[in-house]
Structures are given as C-alpha cells and as structure tokens.
Amino acid sequence: MDSEQIAALKQQLRDEGYNIYVYSYPGGMCFPPHSHDHDTIHVVLNGAMRISMEESDHILKPGERFKVPADVMHTAEVLGEMPVVILDATPPRN
C-alpha cells in the first residue's frame, strides 16, 4: 500500500470510531494462542501474515484486512523472512 492509501484507510477507520495502531514484526515471528476482550481489525500494510482461528487459516497480504472478534482464540505468524507492518484498529476503551 502506498502512503496515500494508508492515510485514507486510517482516516476511514478513525471516522468509524476506531483507535489506530501500527506495528512492525520481524519475519518468522509467531504469536501463541491468545484472545482480546475487543474486536480487532488487522490490515497488512507491507509483508504477509497468517491468522489462524476456529480451524481456519487466513493469509493476509498488503491491503487485505481481517476482523478477529472479541474473545476468539487465534494465533498469528509473519510469513517469510521479510518483516510485516500491520495496522490494528480497535474500538475505543470505555
């Protein structure tokens, strides 16, 4: 995704009421099974990652998004040797 697309996506999600966070993780990094107490939208900006939950795998490449519902156990893995940059969007905390 180019910088204009990323800026537009961030603004769209903010307009929908989400908080925006951008993270970078090294190639091959794995996240053990976990859950969150809120819905999370993951959008890959660069690189690729796999999110696995409920016996299904979801491969995300740049520009693709996936919503993990609150309290659902899932794992994640950065695919390949290149780092991944992801945007996470979460609802505001009360």
C-alpha positions in Angstrom: 0.0 0.0 0.0 1.3 3.5 -0.7 1.3 6.3 1.8 -1.9 7.9 0.3 -3.8 4.6 0.6 -2.6 4.1 4.2 -3.6 7.7 5.2 -7.1 7.2 3.6 -7.5 3.9 5.4 -6.5 5.3 8.8 -8.9 8.2 8.3 -11.8 5.9 7.3 -11.3 3.7 10.4 -11.0 6.8 12.7 -14.2 8.1 11.2 -15.8 4.8 12.1 -14.6 5.4 15.7 -11.6 3.0 15.8 -8.3 3.6 17.5 -5.4 3.0 15.1 -2.1 1.3 15.9 0.7 0.4 13.5 3.2 -2.4 14.4 6.2 -4.0 12.7 7.2 -7.5 13.4 10.2 -9.5 12.1 10.0 -12.3 9.6 9.1 -15.6 11.0 7.7 -14.2 14.3 4.9 -16.3 15.8 2.2 -15.3 18.3 0.9 -18.1 20.6 -2.8 -18.7 21.0 -4.4 -15.7 22.6 -7.6 -13.6 22.5 -8.6 -10.0 23.1 -11.5 -8.5 25.0 -12.4 -6.4 22.0 -12.8 -6.9 18.2 -9.7 -6.1 16.3 -9.3 -5.3 12.6 -5.9 -6.3 11.2 -4.7 -4.7 7.9 -1.4 -5.7 6.4 0.4 -2.7 5.0 3.6 -4.5 4.0 4.7 -8.1 4.1 2.4 -11.1 4.8 0.9 -12.8 7.8 -1.3 -15.8 8.6 -4.0 -15.5 11.2 -5.5 -18.8 12.4 -8.7 -19.2 14.3 -11.5 -21.7 14.6 -9.8 -24.3 12.5 -9.3 -21.9 9.5 -6.2 -20.0 8.2 -6.4 -16.5 6.7 -3.4 -15.3 4.7 -3.2 -11.5 4.6 -1.1 -9.6 2.0 -0.8 -5.8 1.6 -4.1 -4.1 1.6 -6.1 -7.1 2.9 -7.9 -6.9 6.2 -9.4 -9.4 8.6 -11.5 -8.9 11.7 -10.9 -11.1 14.8 -14.0 -11.0 17.0 -13.6 -10.3 20.8 -12.8 -13.4 22.9 -11.9 -15.6 20.0 -8.7 -17.6 20.4 -6.3 -17.1 17.5 -2.7 -17.3 16.5 -0.6 -15.3 14.1 2.6 -15.8 12.1 4.7 -13.5 10.0 5.2 -15.3 6.7 8.6 -15.3 5.1 11.8 -13.6 6.1 10.6 -10.1 5.5 9.1 -8.0 8.3 5.4 -7.3 8.3 3.8 -4.0 9.0 0.3 -4.1 10.2 -2.4 -1.7 11.2 -4.6 -2.7 14.0 -7.9 -1.0 14.6 -9.7 -1.4 17.9 -12.9 0.2 19.3 -12.4 2.9 21.9 -11.8 1.8 25.5 -14.5 2.9 28.0 
